[in-house]
Amino acid sequence: MLKTWWQSFDKNPRQCWLISILWLVLISWIAFFWNLGVLGVMDKTEALFVEVAHQVYLTDDWITPRWNWQTFFDYPIWGYWMVALSFKLFGVSEWAARLPVALAAIALVVLSFYTLRYFGLNGQDEQLETRQKWIRAWIGTGIVALNPGWVGWGRTSVTDMFLSSAIAMAMLSFFLGYAQPDNPKVQQRWYLAAPVFAAIAVLAKGPVGLLLPALAISIFLIYVGQFWQVLREIKLIAMIGIFLVITVPWYAAATQVNGAEFIGTFFGFSNFQRFTSVLYRHAGPWYFYLPYCFILLFPWSLFLPLAIARLQFWRKKVWVSTPRNRQLGLFCLVWFMVILVFFSAAATKLPGYILPIVPAGAIMITLFWGEEMLIDREKVYQQWPFLTSGIITTILFFGLAIAAFISPQLAGSDPAFPTFGATLEASGIPVIFGVILTALGIFSAILLIKKNYRPWFWTSNILFFVSLLTVVVPPLAPIMDSQRQLPFRELAKVVGQVAKPQELVFLMGYPRYSLVHYSQHRVEFLDDVNFAIDYLKDPTKINSLPTVLIVTEPKFMDRFGLKSGDYQLIDEKGVYKLIRVSKALLLEKQP
């Protein structure tokens, strides 16, 4: 019965769409919604981002972002708007803070499904049956959604997902217009959607939101010889108008309200200097992002070289003569490479910067699985490149199983969280996950050994992520929160309760920005005792209150030269202490 249904399900389009909707809902729930609010806001970037949005919500100022009682122009306003709106609708909580990024991630997954359902890459696309196109779209949904990059940032309230989702949707919207020259009305709708998403990207992170899609699209069109033709097709004035209507109002308002401070800080420091010089000690060599291409798309990334090689992108004449609706693979390759090269050239480097490559890479891998599996299975699945990638994936599953079994010992070596390893071991999670990974390794090996099963090797990767998110993360997240986030969060709330108005609060050591969010008090983040003393000596920063609150680890107290009788111990959580000490005493202790 099941076999009969499998061979004929495409005869019922309504049933196919129902399955698709259920699959999208299931994948989205598992990847982005399940246990979304279990963890407290994480240090340091998420805590900063959420607090800026929180201040938008509290002050009802939707023009000037603020953090730690100062204007904050590192990023534009879109992400803060979305989180502040979520706070208004659902109340202030970790779940509400992360809901907008989860929705942004899901929006891209849905658009990717639609794109893959109707468009493929160069090949005999007309030979694909309707059933096979549905399968390709279903596989693609899993690959786009279930990878470390999209899941990780889709559950973390920072600006990277807003930018990446918007860039990806701008790219796919353009392609959906480009691929339908025989349907002008539909084509123009998609063309006009592209500047909407590009505008959102610019409101999310600045000029790169327009620069990167425009650069990638232009290079692609020039390569396939369609640049001038497409320029005649699109309604350029309308597209520019849509983009400006969405972006200009906030940028104009922010400039009017904040003047040179906004222009200099945002455009000069946060954009130009971020590209040309190293900010916040985030440097890296030119190859910095190459390992992250593997990590962000793991375990699918092991098949990315095969997916790229299959495109034969060097055959320019072939691609120029290929119908537009079969150029999706090349389009995604150009998209992938433009993002990678651009951020590799930048001086400041962070893993989240190349998050926009994830959808492009995932779609290329989907086209490899979805079409090679259905057209050229005998040719592909007996060749050594595929077998090599499959064998490496299998070995990695076994290697991860070993790591899972010994993870309590590895975690127990962290002096900042000395009981985490024992708590983790007592939970039984390492054994459960180790057994699952071992089973996946065996399952993957069987798929490789049985030639007829090799086209279904992708199912082991789906099962890996589904088991991780449904079996491991639900019990692990509360443990991690209770060991690593909760103690500091509770201490931050104590700071909010005991700090006097205008009393200085210092955090010595790693800048855990969640202290500002959970205390709702201004904090000075200092990583050196001398900086603290210099701060206390600065007449422009000091106030009349005789004391200062310090959140610190014992090693910094020793550097201050403080003894137990020199300060008032207010509270202690984990490795952190909250003390109140006289400013005069601190200055006396220093030479």
C-alpha positions as CSV (number, residue, x, y, z in Angstrom):
1,M,0.0,0.0,0.0
2,L,2.8,2.4,1.0
3,K,4.7,1.6,-2.2
4,T,1.6,2.2,-4.3
5,W,1.0,5.5,-2.7
6,W,4.7,6.5,-3.1
7,Q,4.5,5.8,-6.8
8,S,1.3,7.8,-7.4
9,F,1.0,10.5,-4.8
10,D,1.8,13.2,-7.4
11,K,-1.5,12.5,-9.1
12,N,-3.2,14.4,-6.4
13,P,-1.9,18.0,-6.3
14,R,-4.0,18.9,-3.2
15,Q,-2.5,16.1,-1.3
16,C,1.0,17.2,-2.3
17,W,0.4,20.7,-1.1
18,L,-1.0,19.4,2.2
19,I,2.1,17.2,2.7
20,S,4.3,20.2,1.9
21,I,2.5,22.4,4.4
22,L,2.7,19.8,7.1
23,W,6.4,19.2,6.3
24,L,7.2,22.9,6.4
25,V,5.3,23.3,9.7
26,L,7.1,20.3,11.2
27,I,10.6,21.3,10.1
28,S,10.0,24.9,11.2
29,W,8.8,23.9,14.6
30,I,11.6,21.5,15.2
31,A,14.3,23.8,13.9
32,F,13.2,27.2,15.2
33,F,10.3,27.1,17.7
34,W,10.8,24.2,20.0
35,N,12.3,25.4,23.3
36,L,12.9,28.8,21.7
37,G,12.7,30.6,25.1
38,V,14.4,28.1,27.4
39,L,17.8,29.8,27.5
40,G,18.3,33.2,29.0
41,V,19.6,35.9,26.6
42,M,23.2,34.8,25.9
43,D,26.4,36.9,26.3
44,K,27.5,38.8,24.8
45,T,26.1,39.8,21.4
46,E,22.5,38.6,21.9
47,A,22.3,40.3,25.3
48,L,23.3,43.6,23.7
49,F,21.0,43.3,20.8
50,V,18.0,42.4,22.9
51,E,18.6,45.2,25.3
52,V,18.7,47.8,22.5
53,A,15.4,46.5,21.3
54,H,14.1,46.6,25.0
55,Q,15.1,50.3,25.2
56,V,13.1,51.0,22.0
57,Y,10.1,49.3,23.7
58,L,10.6,51.1,27.0
59,T,11.3,54.6,25.6
60,D,8.9,54.3,22.7
61,D,11.7,56.0,20.6
62,W,11.6,54.2,17.3
63,I,14.4,56.4,15.7
64,T,17.4,56.4,18.0
65,P,18.7,53.0,19.3
66,R,20.2,53.1,22.7
67,W,22.2,50.7,24.9
68,N,23.6,51.1,28.4
69,W,22.1,54.7,28.5
70,Q,24.0,55.8,25.4
71,T,23.1,56.1,21.7
72,F,24.1,52.9,19.8
73,F,24.6,53.1,16.0
74,D,26.5,49.9,15.3
75,Y,23.5,48.6,13.4
76,P,20.4,50.1,11.9
77,I,16.9,49.8,13.3
78,W,15.0,46.9,11.6
79,G,15.9,44.2,14.0
80,Y,15.2,46.4,17.0
81,W,11.9,47.3,15.6
82,M,10.9,43.6,15.1
83,V,12.0,42.6,18.7
84,A,10.4,45.7,20.3
85,L,7.1,45.0,18.4
86,S,7.3,41.4,19.6
87,F,7.7,42.7,23.2
88,K,4.6,44.9,22.7
89,L,2.6,42.0,21.4
90,F,3.7,39.2,23.7
91,G,5.5,40.8,26.7
92,V,9.2,41.0,27.5
93,S,10.7,37.5,27.5
94,E,13.4,35.5,25.9
95,W,10.8,33.8,23.7
96,A,9.5,37.1,22.4
97,A,13.0,38.4,21.8
98,R,13.8,35.4,19.6
99,L,10.5,35.0,17.8
100,P,11.3,37.6,15.0
101,V,14.5,35.9,14.0
102,A,12.8,32.5,14.0
103,L,10.1,33.9,11.7
104,A,12.8,35.5,9.4
105,A,14.6,32.1,9.2
106,I,11.3,30.3,8.4
107,A,10.3,32.9,5.7
108,L,13.5,32.0,3.8
109,V,12.8,28.2,4.2
110,V,9.4,28.7,2.7
111,L,10.6,30.7,-0.3
112,S,13.4,28.2,-0.9
113,F,10.8,25.4,-1.0
114,Y,8.7,27.3,-3.5
115,T,11.8,28.0,-5.7
116,L,13.0,24.4,-5.6
117,R,9.5,23.1,-6.4
118,Y,9.5,24.9,-9.8
119,F,13.1,25.5,-10.8
120,G,16.2,23.4,-11.1
121,L,19.7,23.6,-12.6
122,N,21.1,22.9,-16.0
123,G,20.1,19.4,-17.3
124,Q,17.1,17.6,-18.8
125,D,14.7,19.3,-16.5
126,E,11.7,18.3,-18.7
127,Q,12.5,14.7,-17.9
128,L,11.7,15.3,-14.2
129,E,8.3,14.0,-13.4
130,T,6.1,16.1,-11.1
131,R,6.6,13.6,-8.3
132,Q,10.4,14.1,-8.5
133,K,10.0,17.9,-8.3
134,W,8.0,17.5,-5.1
135,I,10.7,15.3,-3.7
136,R,13.4,17.8,-4.6
137,A,11.5,20.6,-2.8
138,W,11.0,18.4,0.3
139,I,14.6,17.5,0.5
140,G,15.6,21.1,0.0
141,T,13.4,22.2,2.9
142,G,15.3,19.9,5.2
143,I,18.7,21.0,3.9
144,V,18.0,24.7,4.1
145,A,16.4,24.5,7.5
146,L,18.5,21.8,9.3
147,N,22.1,23.0,9.4
148,P,24.1,24.7,12.2
149,G,24.1,28.1,10.6
150,W,20.4,28.5,10.0
151,V,19.3,26.8,13.2
152,G,21.9,28.5,15.4
153,W,21.2,32.1,14.2
154,G,17.5,31.3,13.7
155,R,17.3,30.8,17.5
156,T,19.5,33.8,18.5
157,S,18.2,37.3,18.6
158,V,20.9,39.2,16.7
159,T,20.9,41.1,13.5
160,D,22.7,38.5,11.4
161,M,19.6,36.5,10.6
162,F,17.6,39.5,9.6
163,L,20.3,40.5,7.2
164,S,20.9,37.0,5.9
165,S,17.2,36.1,5.4
166,A,16.5,39.4,3.7
167,I,19.5,39.1,1.3
168,A,18.6,35.5,0.5
169,M,14.9,36.5,-0.2
170,A,16.0,39.4,-2.4
171,M,18.2,37.0,-4.4
172,L,15.5,34.4,-4.8
173,S,12.9,37.0,-5.6
174,F,15.0,38.3,-8.4
175,F,15.7,34.8,-9.7
176,L,11.9,33.9,-9.6
177,G,11.4,37.0,-11.9
178,Y,14.4,36.3,-14.1
179,A,13.4,32.7,-14.6
180,Q,9.9,33.5,-16.0
181,P,10.4,35.7,-19.1
182,D,7.3,34.1,-20.7
183,N,5.0,35.3,-17.9
184,P,5.6,39.1,-17.7
185,K,3.0,39.8,-15.0
186,V,4.4,37.2,-12.6
187,Q,7.9,38.2,-13.6
188,Q,7.4,41.9,-12.6
189,R,5.9,41.0,-9.3
190,W,9.0,39.0,-8.3
191,Y,11.3,41.7,-9.7
192,L,9.5,44.3,-7.6
193,A,9.7,42.1,-4.5
194,A,13.5,42.0,-4.7
195,P,14.0,45.7,-3.7
196,V,11.6,45.2,-0.8
197,F,13.8,42.6,0.7
198,A,17.0,44.5,-0.2
199,A,15.6,47.5,1.7
200,I,14.9,45.3,4.7
201,A,18.5,44.1,4.6
202,V,19.8,47.7,4.5
203,L,17.6,48.6,7.5
204,A,18.9,45.5,9.2
205,K,22.6,46.1,8.8
206,G,23.4,48.9,6.4
207,P,24.7,49.3,2.8
208,V,25.9,45.7,2.5
209,G,22.2,44.7,2.3
210,L,22.0,46.3,-1.1
211,L,25.7,46.0,-2.2
212,L,26.0,42.3,-1.9
213,P,22.8,41.3,-3.8
214,A,23.4,43.9,-6.5
215,L,27.0,42.7,-6.9
216,A,26.1,39.0,-7.1
217,I,23.2,39.6,-9.5
218,S,25.3,41.8,-11.8
219,I,28.2,39.3,-12.0
220,F,25.7,36.5,-12.7
221,L,23.9,38.4,-15.5
222,I,27.2,39.5,-17.1
223,Y,28.5,35.9,-17.0
224,V,25.4,34.5,-18.7
225,G,25.2,37.4,-21.2
226,Q,21.8,38.7,-19.9
227,F,22.8,42.0,-18.2
228,W,21.5,44.4,-20.7
229,Q,18.4,42.3,-21.5
230,V,17.4,42.1,-17.9
231,L,18.1,45.8,-17.4
232,R,15.5,46.5,-20.2
233,E,13.1,44.0,-18.6
234,I,13.0,45.4,-15.0
235,K,11.2,48.5,-14.1
236,L,14.4,50.1,-12.7
237,I,12.8,53.4,-11.6
238,A,10.0,51.6,-9.8
239,M,12.5,49.3,-8.1
240,I,14.6,52.2,-6.9
241,G,11.5,54.0,-5.8
242,I,10.3,51.1,-3.7
243,F,13.8,50.7,-2.1
244,L,14.0,54.4,-1.3
245,V,10.5,54.6,0.1
246,I,11.3,51.8,2.6
247,T,14.9,52.9,3.6
248,V,15.1,56.7,3.4
249,P,12.5,57.6,6.2
250,W,14.4,56.1,9.0
251,Y,17.9,57.1,7.8
252,A,16.6,60.6,7.3
253,A,15.0,60.8,10.7
254,A,18.0,59.3,12.4
255,T,20.2,61.9,10.7
256,Q,17.9,64.8,11.6
257,V,17.7,63.7,15.2
258,N,21.3,62.7,15.8
259,G,23.2,64.7,13.1
260,A,26.9,64.1,12.7
261,E,27.0,61.6,15.5
262,F,24.8,59.2,13.5
263,I,26.6,59.7,10.2
264,G,30.1,59.4,11.6
265,T,29.4,56.5,13.9
266,F,27.2,54.4,11.6
267,F,28.6,55.1,8.2
268,G,32.2,55.9,9.2
269,F,32.9,53.6,12.1
270,S,30.4,50.7,11.8
271,N,30.6,50.3,8.0
272,F,33.7,51.7,6.4
273,Q,36.1,51.1,9.3
274,R,34.6,47.6,9.9
275,F,35.7,46.7,6.4
276,T,39.0,48.4,6.2
277,S,40.4,47.9,9.8
278,V,40.0,45.4,12.6
279,L,37.3,46.3,15.1
280,Y,36.8,44.8,18.6
281,R,39.8,42.5,18.1
282,H,38.0,40.4,15.5
283,A,40.8,39.9,13.0
284,G,41.5,36.9,10.8
285,P,43.5,35.6,7.9
286,W,42.2,35.6,4.3
287,Y,41.1,31.9,4.7
288,F,39.3,32.6,8.0
289,Y,35.9,31.7,6.6
290,L,36.8,28.5,4.8
291,P,36.4,26.3,7.8
292,Y,33.1,28.0,8.5
293,C,31.8,27.1,5.1
294,F,32.1,23.5,6.4
295,I,30.8,24.2,9.9
296,L,27.8,26.3,9.0
297,L,26.4,23.7,6.6
298,F,27.6,20.5,8.4
299,P,27.0,17.7,7.6
300,W,25.7,18.7,4.2
301,S,28.9,20.6,3.5
302,L,30.8,17.4,2.8
303,F,28.8,17.2,-0.5
304,L,29.2,20.9,-1.4
305,P,32.3,20.4,-3.5
306,L,30.4,17.7,-5.5
307,A,27.5,20.0,-5.9
308,I,29.7,22.8,-7.2
309,A,31.7,20.6,-9.5
310,R,28.5,19.2,-11.0
311,L,27.6,22.7,-12.2
312,Q,30.6,22.8,-14.5
313,F,30.5,26.6,-14.1
314,W,33.6,27.0,-16.3
315,R,31.6,26.0,-19.4
316,K,30.4,29.6,-20.1
317,K,29.0,28.9,-23.5
318,V,26.8,26.1,-22.2
319,W,25.5,28.4,-19.5
320,V,24.9,31.3,-21.9
321,S,22.7,29.0,-24.0
322,T,20.9,27.4,-21.0
323,P,17.3,28.5,-20.5
324,R,16.9,30.8,-17.6
325,N,14.8,28.5,-15.5
326,R,17.6,26.0,-15.4
327,Q,20.3,28.5,-14.1
328,L,19.5,28.3,-10.4
329,G,22.6,26.3,-9.5
330,L,25.0,28.8,-11.2
331,F,23.0,31.7,-9.7
332,C,23.5,30.3,-6.2
333,L,27.2,29.6,-6.9
334,V,27.8,33.3,-7.8
335,W,25.8,34.3,-4.7
336,F,27.9,32.0,-2.5
337,M,31.2,33.2,-3.9
338,V,30.4,36.9,-3.8
339,I,29.5,36.7,-0.1
340,L,32.6,34.6,0.7
341,V,35.1,36.8,-1.2
342,F,33.6,40.1,0.0
343,F,33.8,39.2,3.7
344,S,37.2,37.5,3.3
345,A,38.5,40.8,2.0
346,A,37.2,42.7,5.0
347,A,39.6,43.3,7.9
348,T,37.0,42.6,10.6
349,K,35.9,39.0,10.6
350,L,33.1,37.1,12.5
351,P,31.5,33.8,11.6
352,G,28.0,35.3,11.4
353,Y,29.1,37.7,8.6
354,I,29.0,34.9,6.0
355,L,25.6,33.5,7.1
356,P,24.0,34.6,3.8
357,I,26.0,31.8,2.1
358,V,24.0,29.1,3.9
359,P,20.9,29.3,1.7
360,A,23.0,29.4,-1.5
361,G,25.0,26.4,-0.4
362,A,22.0,24.5,0.8
363,I,20.2,25.0,-2.5
364,M,23.2,23.8,-4.5
365,I,23.4,20.7,-2.4
366,T,19.7,20.2,-2.8
367,L,20.0,20.3,-6.6
368,F,22.8,17.7,-6.4
369,W,20.7,15.4,-4.2
370,G,17.4,16.0,-5.8
371,E,18.4,15.7,-9.5
372,E,21.4,13.4,-9.4
373,M,19.4,11.0,-7.3
374,L,16.6,11.0,-9.8
375,I,18.4,11.2,-13.1
376,D,22.0,10.0,-13.0
377,R,22.1,7.8,-9.9
378,E,24.1,5.0,-11.5
379,K,26.7,7.5,-12.8
380,V,27.1,9.5,-9.6
381,Y,26.7,7.1,-6.7
382,Q,29.4,4.7,-7.9
383,Q,32.0,7.3,-8.3
384,W,34.8,7.9,-5.8
385,P,34.0,11.5,-5.0
386,F,30.5,10.6,-3.7
387,L,31.8,7.6,-1.8
388,T,34.6,9.6,-0.3
389,S,32.2,12.3,1.0
390,G,29.8,9.6,2.3
391,I,32.7,7.7,4.1
392,I,33.9,10.9,5.7
393,T,30.4,11.7,6.9
394,T,30.1,8.2,8.4
395,I,33.5,8.5,10.1
396,L,32.5,11.9,11.5
397,F,29.3,10.4,13.0
398,F,31.4,7.8,14.8
399,G,33.9,10.5,15.9
400,L,31.1,12.6,17.2
401,A,29.7,9.6,19.1
402,I,33.0,9.2,20.9
403,A,33.1,12.9,21.7
404,A,29.5,12.7,23.1
405,F,30.5,9.8,25.4
406,I,33.5,11.6,26.8
407,S,31.9,15.1,26.8
408,P,31.4,15.2,30.7
409,Q,35.1,14.8,31.1
410,L,35.8,17.6,28.5
411,A,33.2,19.9,30.1
412,G,34.5,19.3,33.6
413,S,37.8,20.8,32.7
414,D,36.3,24.3,32.6
415,P,37.2,26.1,35.8
416,A,34.4,28.7,35.3
417,F,31.8,26.0,35.5
418,P,33.3,23.2,37.7
419,T,30.0,21.3,38.2
420,F,28.8,21.3,34.6
421,G,30.6,18.1,33.7
422,A,29.1,16.1,36.6
423,T,25.6,17.5,36.0
424,L,25.9,16.6,32.3
425,E,27.0,13.1,33.1
426,A,24.2,12.6,35.7
427,S,21.6,13.6,33.1
428,G,22.5,10.7,30.8
429,I,22.4,12.9,27.7
430,P,26.0,12.1,26.6
431,V,25.2,8.3,26.5
432,I,21.9,8.9,24.7
433,F,23.4,11.1,22.1
434,G,26.4,8.8,21.7
435,V,24.2,5.9,21.0
436,I,22.1,7.9,18.5
437,L,25.3,9.0,16.7
438,T,26.6,5.4,16.7
439,A,23.4,4.2,15.2
440,L,23.5,6.9,12.6
441,G,27.1,5.9,11.7
442,I,25.9,2.3,11.2
443,F,22.9,3.4,9.2
444,S,25.1,5.6,7.0
445,A,27.5,2.7,6.4
446,I,24.6,0.5,5.3
447,L,23.4,3.1,2.9
448,L,26.9,3.3,1.4
449,I,27.4,-0.5,1.2
450,K,24.0,-1.1,-0.5
451,K,24.3,0.6,-3.9
452,N,20.6,0.9,-4.4
453,Y,20.4,2.8,-1.1
454,R,23.1,5.3,-1.8
455,P,20.7,7.9,-3.3
456,W,19.0,8.0,0.2
457,F,22.2,8.9,2.1
458,W,20.8,12.4,2.7
459,T,18.2,10.8,5.2
460,S,21.1,10.1,7.7
461,N,21.8,13.9,7.8
462,I,18.2,14.7,8.3
463,L,17.9,12.2,11.1
464,F,21.1,13.6,12.7
465,F,19.6,17.1,13.0
466,V,16.1,15.9,14.0
467,S,17.5,13.7,16.7
468,L,19.8,16.5,17.9
469,L,16.9,19.0,18.2
470,T,14.3,16.7,19.6
471,V,16.2,14.3,21.8
472,V,19.3,16.1,22.9
473,V,18.6,19.8,23.0
474,P,15.4,19.8,25.1
475,P,17.0,18.2,28.2
476,L,20.4,19.8,27.6
477,A,19.3,23.4,27.2
478,P,17.9,23.8,30.8
479,I,21.1,22.2,32.2
480,M,23.3,24.6,30.2
481,D,21.2,27.5,31.3
482,S,21.2,26.6,35.0
483,Q,25.0,26.1,35.0
484,R,26.2,28.9,32.7
485,Q,23.5,31.6,32.4
486,L,21.1,31.4,35.4
487,P,23.6,32.2,38.2
488,F,24.8,35.3,36.5
489,R,21.3,36.3,35.5
490,E,20.2,36.0,39.1
491,L,23.2,38.1,40.2
492,A,22.3,40.8,37.6
493,K,18.8,41.0,39.0
494,V,20.3,41.5,42.5
495,V,22.3,44.4,41.0
496,G,19.1,46.0,39.8
497,Q,17.6,45.7,43.3
498,V,20.5,47.0,45.4
499,A,22.1,49.6,43.1
500,K,21.4,53.1,44.2
501,P,20.4,55.7,41.6
502,Q,23.5,56.9,39.8
503,E,25.7,54.4,41.7
504,L,28.6,53.2,39.5
505,V,28.5,49.5,38.6
506,F,31.7,47.9,37.3
507,L,31.9,44.5,35.6
508,M,35.5,43.3,35.7
509,G,36.5,40.6,33.2
510,Y,34.6,39.1,30.2
511,P,32.0,41.7,29.1
512,R,28.8,39.9,29.9
513,Y,26.3,42.4,28.5
514,S,23.3,40.5,30.0
515,L,24.2,42.4,33.2
516,V,22.7,45.5,31.6
517,H,19.6,43.7,30.4
518,Y,18.7,41.9,33.6
519,S,19.8,44.7,36.1
520,Q,18.4,47.6,34.0
521,H,21.3,49.7,35.4
522,R,24.1,51.3,33.6
523,V,27.3,49.3,33.7
524,E,31.0,50.0,33.0
525,F,32.7,47.1,31.4
526,L,36.4,47.0,32.3
527,D,39.0,44.2,31.7
528,D,41.8,45.7,33.6
529,V,42.2,47.1,37.2
530,N,44.1,50.1,35.9
531,F,41.2,51.1,33.7
532,A,38.9,51.0,36.7
533,I,41.2,53.2,38.7
534,D,41.6,55.7,35.8
535,Y,37.8,55.8,35.5
536,L,37.5,56.7,39.2
537,K,40.0,59.4,38.8
538,D,38.3,61.0,35.8
539,P,36.3,64.0,37.1
540,T,34.0,63.9,34.1
541,K,32.7,60.4,35.0
542,I,32.7,60.4,38.7
543,N,29.7,61.3,40.9
544,S,29.1,62.2,44.5
545,L,28.2,58.7,45.7
546,P,31.0,57.4,47.9
547,T,30.7,53.7,46.8
548,V,30.8,51.6,43.7
549,L,29.3,48.1,43.0
550,I,31.6,45.6,41.4
551,V,30.7,42.3,39.8
552,T,33.8,40.3,39.4
553,E,35.7,37.1,39.7
554,P,38.0,36.5,42.7
555,K,41.2,37.0,40.6
556,F,40.2,40.6,39.9
557,M,39.6,41.2,43.6
558,D,43.1,40.1,44.3
559,R,44.4,42.5,41.7
560,F,42.6,45.4,43.4
561,G,44.4,44.3,46.6
562,L,41.1,43.9,48.4
563,K,40.8,41.9,51.6
564,S,37.6,40.5,53.1
565,G,37.2,43.5,55.5
566,D,37.6,46.1,52.7
567,Y,34.2,45.5,51.1
568,Q,30.6,44.4,51.6
569,L,29.8,41.1,50.0
570,I,26.2,41.5,48.8
571,D,25.8,38.2,46.9
572,E,27.7,35.5,45.2
573,K,26.6,33.3,42.3
574,G,28.9,30.7,40.7
575,V,32.3,32.2,40.2
576,Y,31.0,35.8,40.4
577,K,30.8,38.0,43.4
578,L,28.8,41.2,43.9
579,I,30.5,43.6,46.3
580,R,30.1,47.2,47.3
581,V,33.3,49.1,48.1
582,S,34.4,52.6,48.9
583,K,35.9,54.6,46.0
584,A,38.4,56.2,48.3
585,L,39.6,52.8,49.5
586,L,40.1,51.6,45.9
587,L,42.2,54.6,45.1
588,E,44.2,54.2,48.3
589,K,45.0,50.6,47.4
590,Q,46.6,51.7,44.2
591,P,50.2,53.1,44.0
